[in-house]
Amino acid sequence: MGKPRGTVGSWRDRQEKDPYVQMARRDGWRSRAVYKLEQIDQKERFLRPDMVCVDVGSAPGSWSQYVTRKLKGRARIVAVDILPMDSLPDVEFIQGDFQDEAVFKQMLVAIGDEGVDLVMSDIAPNITGTRVVDQPRSMYLVELALDLARQVLKPGGSFVCKVFQGAGIDEFVIDTRNSFKRVKVMKPKASRAGSREVYLVARNYQLV
């Protein structure tokens, strides 16, 4: 995620003091974001062996890393990000913007015809610090992630995504409920208290 100008130094200081950053370094995770997914999974338990997963906005790769480590390699993951990402076992990485039609088609080819059990997205736009600019951008990305989930999920599949509290989130939750039997919004402990980010967890996808 981008940082507003003028705050890089304070952001770095906060990172160095952050206990989750320190834990991630100690435990060999690529970023502190892994603990958000872990805490969501501990409550929701949506990971199971031999699942097919799509990771949208995957770099640097901690969410894909968590899935493959938790399932001891018994998962197939297609990850996509506009930024580069170092390779991981059992993860096929596609570098590119998933809004681009060619990249999207490449994702569909990588997924294949069998469908997907989980779509997860920790994607966020570059942050300007101006909410009236940032919020519409973030909502646009999560709406695209939901559209992707509707195209590739198997019946009964799950969708997990980061969304920022603000304009559009209520409508997004309502829209998600049209396709899933159970939808909840949660804030993992690893998510900073001052952040507007929360996570939508949608279970049991229903074809409509």
C-alpha positions in Angstrom: 0.0 0.0 0.0 1.3 3.5 -0.8 2.0 6.0 1.9 1.1 9.7 1.9 3.9 12.1 1.1 5.8 13.5 4.0 5.1 10.5 6.3 7.7 8.0 5.0 10.0 8.5 8.0 7.3 8.1 10.6 5.9 5.1 8.8 9.4 3.5 8.8 9.7 4.2 12.5 6.3 2.7 13.2 7.2 -0.4 11.1 10.4 -1.0 13.1 8.5 -0.8 16.4 5.6 -2.9 15.2 5.4 -6.3 17.0 3.9 -8.0 14.0 6.7 -6.8 11.8 9.2 -8.2 14.3 7.2 -11.5 14.5 7.1 -11.8 10.7 10.9 -11.4 10.5 11.4 -13.9 13.2 9.1 -16.5 11.7 10.2 -16.1 8.1 7.0 -14.4 6.7 7.2 -11.9 3.9 5.1 -9.3 5.6 3.1 -8.6 8.7 -0.1 -9.0 6.6 0.2 -12.7 7.1 -1.1 -12.4 10.6 -4.3 -10.8 9.4 -5.1 -13.8 7.2 -4.0 -16.2 10.0 -6.4 -14.6 12.5 -9.2 -14.6 10.0 -8.6 -18.2 9.2 -8.5 -19.2 12.9 -12.0 -17.9 13.2 -13.4 -19.0 9.8 -11.4 -22.1 8.9 -11.8 -21.8 5.2 -8.5 -23.4 4.2 -8.5 -27.1 3.4 -6.1 -29.5 1.7 -6.1 -29.7 -2.1 -7.9 -26.4 -2.7 -7.4 -24.1 -5.6 -6.9 -20.5 -4.6 -6.5 -17.1 -6.3 -4.5 -14.4 -4.5 -5.2 -10.9 -6.0 -2.7 -8.2 -5.1 -0.4 -10.9 -3.8 3.0 -9.1 -3.5 5.2 -9.6 -1.5 3.4 -12.9 -1.1 2.7 -13.5 2.6 -0.9 -14.6 2.0 0.1 -17.2 -0.6 3.0 -18.2 1.7 0.6 -18.7 4.6 -1.8 -20.9 2.5 0.9 -23.1 1.1 2.6 -23.5 4.5 -0.6 -24.1 6.4 -1.7 -26.8 3.9 1.8 -28.3 3.7 2.0 -27.7 0.0 -1.4 -29.3 -0.7 -2.8 -26.3 -2.5 -2.6 -24.8 -6.0 -2.4 -21.0 -5.9 -2.6 -18.5 -8.8 -1.3 -15.2 -7.6 -1.3 -11.9 -9.4 0.1 -8.5 -8.7 1.3 -5.5 -10.7 4.5 -5.6 -8.6 7.1 -8.4 -8.8 7.0 -11.3 -6.3 9.6 -13.8 -5.5 8.7 -17.4 -6.3 6.9 -19.7 -3.8 6.3 -23.4 -4.0 2.9 -24.4 -5.4 2.3 -20.8 -6.5 2.0 -19.7 -10.1 2.6 -16.0 -10.2 1.4 -13.6 -12.9 2.9 -10.1 -12.9 0.5 -7.6 -14.3 -2.6 -5.5 -13.6 -5.6 -7.8 -13.2 -7.8 -5.0 -14.5 -6.0 -5.5 -17.9 -7.9 -7.9 -20.1 -4.8 -9.8 -21.3 -3.7 -10.4 -17.7 -7.2 -11.4 -16.7 -7.3 -14.0 -19.5 -3.9 -15.3 -18.4 -5.3 -15.8 -15.0 -8.3 -17.7 -16.3 -6.0 -20.0 -18.3 -3.8 -20.6 -15.2 -6.9 -21.4 -13.2 -8.3 -23.8 -15.7 -11.8 -25.3 -16.0 -12.0 -26.8 -12.6 -12.8 -23.6 -10.8 -11.6 -22.1 -7.5 -12.3 -22.8 -3.9 -11.0 -19.4 -2.5 -10.5 -15.9 -3.9 -8.5 -13.7 -1.5 -7.5 -10.1 -2.0 -5.4 -7.8 0.2 -5.2 -5.3 -2.7 -5.3 -1.5 -2.1 -4.6 1.5 -4.3 -1.7 3.8 -3.9 -2.7 6.0 -1.0 -2.8 9.7 -1.5 -4.0 10.6 2.0 -7.1 12.3 0.5 -10.1 10.1 1.4 -12.4 11.4 -1.3 -9.8 10.1 -3.8 -8.6 7.0 -2.0 -12.0 5.6 -1.1 -13.5 5.4 -4.6 -10.3 3.8 -5.8 -10.3 1.2 -3.1 -14.0 0.4 -3.7 -13.4 0.0 -7.4 -10.6 -2.6 -6.8 -12.7 -4.7 -4.3 -15.7 -4.6 -6.7 -13.4 -6.0 -9.4 -12.2 -8.7 -7.0 -15.8 -9.6 -6.3 -16.5 -9.8 -10.0 -13.6 -12.1 -10.4 -14.8 -14.3 -7.5 -18.2 -14.6 -9.1 -16.6 -15.8 -12.4 -14.2 -18.4 -11.0 -15.5 -19.7 -7.7 -17.0 -23.1 -7.4 -20.4 -23.4 -5.6 -19.6 -23.3 -1.9 -16.4 -21.3 -2.4 -15.1 -18.5 -0.2 -14.1 -14.9 -0.8 -11.9 -12.8 1.5 -11.0 -9.2 0.8 -9.7 -6.1 2.4 -12.1 -3.1 2.2 -11.8 0.3 3.7 -14.6 1.7 5.9 -16.3 4.7 4.2 -18.5 5.5 1.3 -19.6 2.5 -0.7 -18.8 -0.3 1.9 -22.5 -0.8 3.0 -23.6 -1.3 -0.6 -20.7 -3.6 -1.3 -21.6 -5.8 1.6 -25.2 -5.9 0.4 -24.1 -6.8 -3.1 -21.8 -9.6 -1.8 -24.8 -11.1 0.2 -26.6 -11.6 -3.1 -24.0 -14.3 -4.0 -23.0 -15.8 -0.7 -24.9 -17.5 2.1 -22.9 -15.9 4.9 -21.0 -12.6 4.9 -19.3 -10.9 7.8 -17.0 -8.0 8.2 -14.2 -8.3 10.7 -11.1 -6.5 11.9 -8.2 -8.8 12.9 -6.1 -7.8 15.8 -3.1 -7.5 13.4 -4.9 -4.7 11.6 -3.7 -1.5 13.1 -6.3 0.2 15.3 -6.0 3.5 13.5 -6.5 2.0 10.1 -9.9 2.1 8.3 -9.2 -1.3 6.8 -11.5 -4.2 7.7 -11.9 -7.6 6.0 -15.0 -9.0 4.4 -15.4 -12.8 4.6 -18.0 -14.4 2.4 -18.7 -18.1 2.6 -20.7 -20.6 0.6 -20.8 -19.1 -2.9 -24.2 -19.6 -4.6 -24.5 -19.5 -8.4 -27.0 -16.9 -9.5 
